[in-house]
Amino acid sequence: HVQIVESGGGSVQPGGSLRLSCTASGSSLANYALGWFRQAPGKEREGISCISNVNTWSYYKDSVKGRFTISTDNAKKTGYLQMNNLKPGDTAVYYCKISDYWGQGTQVTVSS
């Protein structure tokens, strides 16, 4: 059984940065791709970035491309989402997914 814990959310002003972390227990990240999703109030959950299990490829939704960077540290069983130049439209609950397992979500609020 895989448990996933996210951290790193918070409130920042537009243009600010946050780094989200996603730590897995019970499984090695080397076995699975890792994805980051977000859900804004009143909207459906959307996939924004993912990375292969051996870091050979990554994907970014157009709305975050050039601002967000996904990475993993398999030794620490942790994935990261570095978010720079945050915009109010990035406000959402952010979720990490590994295989079929979801984290509990972490709130990101971008507001002046």
C-alpha positions in Angstrom: 0.0 0.0 0.0 1.3 3.4 -1.0 0.8 6.5 1.1 1.5 9.9 -0.3 1.9 13.1 1.7 2.1 16.5 0.0 3.6 19.6 1.6 4.8 23.1 0.6 1.6 24.9 -0.2 0.8 28.3 1.1 -0.2 31.9 0.2 2.0 34.0 -2.0 1.7 37.2 -3.9 1.7 37.2 -7.7 5.2 36.6 -9.0 6.2 34.6 -6.0 7.4 31.0 -5.8 6.6 27.8 -3.9 8.0 24.3 -4.0 5.6 21.5 -3.4 6.8 18.1 -2.2 5.3 14.7 -2.5 6.7 11.9 -0.4 5.7 8.3 -0.9 5.9 5.6 1.7 5.5 1.9 0.8 6.9 2.2 -2.7 9.9 3.3 -4.6 9.3 6.1 -7.0 11.5 4.3 -9.5 8.6 2.0 -10.3 6.1 4.7 -11.3 5.6 7.9 -13.1 4.6 10.9 -10.9 2.0 13.4 -11.7 0.8 16.8 -10.3 -2.8 17.8 -10.6 -4.7 20.8 -9.4 -8.3 21.7 -8.7 -9.6 25.2 -8.5 -12.9 26.1 -6.8 -15.8 25.1 -9.1 -13.5 23.5 -11.7 -12.5 20.0 -12.5 -9.2 18.5 -11.5 -6.6 19.0 -14.2 -3.3 17.4 -14.8 -0.5 20.0 -15.0 2.7 18.1 -15.1 4.1 14.6 -14.9 7.5 12.9 -15.1 8.5 9.4 -16.0 9.9 7.0 -13.3 13.4 7.3 -14.6 13.2 11.0 -15.4 13.6 10.4 -19.1 10.6 12.6 -20.1 8.3 15.2 -18.5 5.1 16.9 -19.5 3.7 20.4 -18.7 0.4 21.8 -19.4 0.7 24.9 -21.5 -0.5 27.2 -18.8 2.4 26.3 -16.5 5.1 25.6 -19.1 8.2 27.8 -18.4 7.1 28.6 -14.9 6.8 25.2 -13.2 9.5 22.4 -13.0 8.8 18.9 -12.0 11.6 16.6 -10.5 12.0 13.6 -8.4 14.6 12.3 -5.9 14.1 8.5 -5.9 16.5 8.0 -3.0 14.2 10.2 -0.9 11.0 8.8 -2.5 10.0 12.4 -3.0 8.7 14.3 -6.0 8.8 18.1 -6.3 7.0 20.8 -8.2 8.9 24.1 -8.3 6.5 26.9 -9.1 7.8 30.3 -10.1 6.1 33.4 -11.3 2.9 32.4 -9.7 -0.3 33.9 -10.9 -3.8 34.3 -9.3 -5.0 31.7 -11.8 -2.7 29.2 -10.2 -4.8 29.2 -7.0 -6.0 25.7 -6.4 -5.6 22.6 -4.3 -2.6 20.7 -5.7 -2.5 16.9 -5.7 0.3 14.4 -6.3 -0.5 11.1 -7.9 1.8 8.0 -8.0 0.3 5.0 -9.8 -3.3 4.8 -8.6 -2.6 6.6 -5.3 -3.4 10.3 -4.5 -2.1 12.5 -1.9 -4.5 14.6 0.3 -3.8 17.8 -1.5 -2.1 21.1 -0.5 -3.6 24.5 -0.9 -1.9 27.1 -3.0 -3.3 30.7 -2.9 -1.9 33.4 -5.1 -3.3 36.8 -4.2 -2.1 40.4 -3.7 
